[in-house]
Amino acid sequence: MTTPAISFEFFPPKTLEQSFRLWETARALAPLGPDFVSVTYGAGGTTRQLTHDAVTALAGHYGLNVAAHLTCVDATCEETLQIVADYAAAGVHEIVALRGDAPQGHERFTAHPEGFASSVELIEAIAARGDMTIRCGAYPEPHPESADTAADVAWLKRKVDAGATSAMTQFFFDADTFFRFRDACAAAGVAAPIIPGILPIQSWAGTRRFAERCGTSVPQWAEAAFAAAGPQGEADLAEEICVKLCEQLVAGGVDRLHFYTLNKPDLVLKVCAGLGIHPKGEFSRVA
């Protein structure tokens, strides 16, 4: 089996305890040699400064290629582009450009009167700088606000045409879900690489809640498997399912995987080991 390239997603810490968890996760996963790591933005832009601090720390002190999430939520165009400029000044030249979720207290996204109205507008503006690698999101199953997969494919093409050079998908349970989406994108002329988003199941109950919020369908086989495994067998089953999914994707021609770590390294390390991806040496902090 071909060994895929990998990348990881982290979220910015809000407490001292979470800070220690993030840095220990980065320390554990950095030796695997990821292509890049990304740092998320809180719902409604609530972690804007925390995201900036985590991004610059991971890039400056841990020697990682970091892609900073950036959304259109609750900011003017000028403010948003200033964030991009600040990243560039700090040596960060990758952005994951997203529309973002609705701010707290709102059911749907509403653009700031002087802000970007969509991820396409945001991508176009960042691309005009000429100094950023821009990644975007993709949905192998319909986005909760989308009419159907065809609409998601068309919107992804607009994002790529605007300047995005790759896309990471929302997580899914079945490899065929990704393959159908990939084939539909290819048929629509989407030329950029589409990287499968992989969510190792740290908690089955938590994963089911997350799936419901983001529109990921939960297959009956997964429900039955975790019910049969029970709490004692959940961790081993999660590892087995994730390794199998990744193997199926690689066998189907996927050459890179993006792991949603939830700032917990152990299961991700086990899955990577199952794929033949091992640390390349001891971690050493840059500064």
Order of alpha helices (4+ residues) and beta strands (2+ residues): beta-alpha-beta-alpha-beta-alpha-beta-alpha-beta-alpha-beta-alpha-beta-alpha-alpha-beta-alpha
